[in-house]
Amino acid sequence: MNHPASRSVPQDRFTLCWKNRAVDERGHWDKRDLLDTMSVIAQALSVDENIRVSNGFSESDMQQVNFLS
């Protein structure tokens, strides 16, 4: 829960959770934190989709691409 009394920073009124096999994390964030994070995620998805489409890749192909080589 994100009650005002439990916040380190009063404006951190939003709770963001990340959960998968490697991570189980919950944090209190403010609106700016969420907007910035959404912007980064949107940009990453846009770049990924542009790479996929411009190369004629399927989603399955994209799972196999090694962008570091």
PyMOL commands that set and color helices and strands:
alter all, ss='L'
color gray80, all
select helices_A, chain A and resi 4-6+31-54+59-64
alter helices_A, ss='H'
color red, helices_A
select strands_A, chain A and resi 14-19+24-29
alter strands_A, ss='S'
color yellow, strands_A
deselect
rebuild
show_as cartoon
